[in-house]
Amino acid sequence: CGSVPANESQSCDDGNACTLGNVCQGGSCSVGTLRDCSAGDGQCTVGVCNLDGSCGSVPANESQSCDDGNACTLGNVCQGGSCSVGTLRDCSAGNSQCTVGVCNLDGSCGSVPANESQSCDDGNACTLGNVCQGGSCSVGTPRDCSAGDGQCTVGFCNLDGSCEAAHANQGEACSDGNSCTENSVCQDGLCLTGTGVDCSALEDDCNVGSCDQNGDCEAVAVDDLTICSDDGLACTANQCQSGVCAHPLLSGWCLINGGCYEDGAENPDNNCQVCDAFNPSQWSDKSAGAVCAAAYCDAGNSAFAAATCSAGECVQSAGQTCDEYLCVAGACNQTCLDDNDCSSDAHCDEDGSCSTENRAPVANAGNDQQVNDDDTVTLNGSASFDPDGDAITFAWVQISGATVTLSDVTTSMPEFIAPRAPTNGVEELVFELVVNDGLLDSVVDSTTVTVSNLGNNAPIAVITGPGQASAGEVFFLDGMASFDPDGDPILTYSWNLVSGTPAAVIAATGTDGVIEVTIANVINEDVTYRFSLVVYDGLANSEVAFHDVFVAEVIPTDDVGSDAGDAGADTGDTGLQDDVGADTGDIGSDIGDADDIAVIEPDTGDVGADVGGDVDLSDLGTDTTPTPPGAGTLAGSTCFCGSVNSQPTVPAWLLIAIALGAVVLARRRKA
């Protein structure tokens, strides 16, 4: 058997209660649609169809977040098909002294009043009695700091609740508690002491103005005997007594008619009355017979005895005669002790009588003096005088010692230059002075001037002249710049040629200190001539002064062959200057003769050979031997070629001999 589709699209049951709308399709019952059990779906469940076709639900989303419908819970999760309660939302931020935090239905936090009427702290330490009221802490009452209030302060509460006084009323008037001050003001919290009440209107020398405790002014007396204003009287004291300036009379004084007089003082209008301190307010009479006026004389030489007092009156006695010249200033002197006791036209003699005869003047040559060489000395006769006041004249004279010249022997103060004293010794000069008043000479008075020697200073030699010369040149060396530190004259000049060949010729010029120097014509090599000078001041020689003169080499031209007129052979004169023509006086061969410059021919009248001599000196008469330079004065000169203090020098004749030898040697080498 078989089956064929039937009931196509007709309802059928597929055996599953959870499907709906099953119909036959092609011989089968179609699945249909699933039964809708979504009503069982939730946050933590899922709807399912039971076997019987009923709908149910089973747990789902285990431990997954869910909403329990309460906004005030947090952290809800699915547990066994239900949404767990979770934790309550934290609204403690709303908690305070007077509130408690709560969660609103919408999940927001809020607060509600709490601790109603309970104590609380409003955060202000300067309030007291704060309580909770309707969720707030009441203000309470302010802390009392009035203890700090004053004229110049106000009390206030610090943040920590302590009380303090602050400055107030700056510059405003206040009371410093002293009734004797005024104009007190507040400054920096204090009432400054004001100015004192002015009571100066009550002050004087003997009172001080003072303010009493009520602030009223009163006069207070100073201590008794305090000095007060001077009444201008020398005889009274000036002192306070019980607030009054009193002027009691001093002991030993009188106060008469407004004038002060010491005890015993005479009445200026009546010298027979005196001040008696026991009767200080009026004049008292002197004792009878007291002298009230000195004896006197008049121009007629009538003299009167001293006057005396009688009953307070001055009575003059009869007159008498006064000796000539003893009536002076109205007084008659019996004798004189000095000129003051005589009339103006007289003087007092040794016997005590007055005279008008002329008296001799008195000479005073002044004090003795100690001076040095070359000092300017002044004699002083200005203390001389004439006792009669007559004009006087002066006459000075030197009586001993080295002679000096006074500037003026008729003046009171002549001058002179002190002479040179012996070395390390003294020279005593004595002068006498006589003065004359036109009638009489004075007695001679003398004074002594002692001159000390300070020691001689040696002179200093100085040479001036050229530092360079040429062969054959004539020049001058000058020593006139030499000087003496003491101002002494230079007496001698001693010159020397110290070194240099061939020797230069030194000759006097006729002027002290200047010499003429001649350099040889032939100089075979460069040479420096050294000259020396020593000067003498009569006591000492100077140090040696030196002067150098440089002369360059001069070589003569060759002289080849014989010179015409030469006596004898003159060949081979190599290196010598031509000798043209015969030399007068040449004797025999003249080998090496360069125009007779290096060799001096014998002088007419010389006895024997004088070869090499006569360089420095002129022959006077017959030379028997060469004269060495330096052995005496230069011919025709006052210059010395040496002195006692000169350094040793080489004799000029020896230098010439050396020079000749050098010439001969040079010729031989050239030959």
Sequence and secondary structure as in RCSB ss.txt:
>XXXX:A:sequence
CGSVPANESQSCDDGNACTLGNVCQGGSCSVGTLRDCSAGDGQCTVGVCNLDGSCGSVPANESQSCDDGNACTLG
NVCQGGSCSVGTLRDCSAGNSQCTVGVCNLDGSCGSVPANESQSCDDGNACTLGNVCQGGSCSVGTPRDCSAGDG
QCTVGFCNLDGSCEAAHANQGEACSDGNSCTENSVCQDGLCLTGTGVDCSALEDDCNVGSCDQNGDCEAVAVDDL
TICSDDGLACTANQCQSGVCAHPLLSGWCLINGGCYEDGAENPDNNCQVCDAFNPSQWSDKSAGAVCAAAYCDAG
NSAFAAATCSAGECVQSAGQTCDEYLCVAGACNQTCLDDNDCSSDAHCDEDGSCSTENRAPVANAGNDQQVNDDD
TVTLNGSASFDPDGDAITFAWVQISGATVTLSDVTTSMPEFIAPRAPTNGVEELVFELVVNDGLLDSVVDSTTVT
VSNLGNNAPIAVITGPGQASAGEVFFLDGMASFDPDGDPILTYSWNLVSGTPAAVIAATGTDGVIEVTIANVINE
DVTYRFSLVVYDGLANSEVAFHDVFVAEVIPTDDVGSDAGDAGADTGDTGLQDDVGADTGDIGSDIGDADDIAVI
EPDTGDVGADVGGDVDLSDLGTDTTPTPPGAGTLAGSTCFCGSVNSQPTVPAWLLIAIALGAVVLARRRKA
>XXXX:A:secstr
      SBT B   S TTEE  BEETTEE   EE   GGG  SSEEEEE TTS EEEEE STT B   S TTEE 
 BEETTEE   EE   GGG  SSEEEEE TTS EEEEE STT B   S TTEE  BEETTEE   EE   GGG  
SSEEEEE TTS EEEEE STT B   S TTEE  BEETTEE   EE   GGG BTTEEEEE TTS EEEEE  TT
 B    S TTB  EEETTEEE  B TTEEEETTEEEETT EETTEEEEEEETTEEEEEEE  TT EEE  EE TT
 EEE  EEEETTEEE   EEE  TT EETTEE SS SSGGGS TT EE TTS EE      B      EEEETT 
EEE   TT B TT    EEEEEEEESS    S TTSSS EEE     TTSEEEEEEEEEEE SS B   EEEEEE
EE       B   B  SEE TT EEEEE TT B TT     EEEEEEEE SS  EEEE SSTTEEEEE  S BSS
 EEEEEEEEEE SS B   EEEEEEE  B    B S  TT SS  TTBTTS    S  TT  S  TT STTSSS 
   TT  S  TT  SSS   S  SS   TTSSB TT   BS  TT      HHHHHHHHHHHHHHHHHHH 
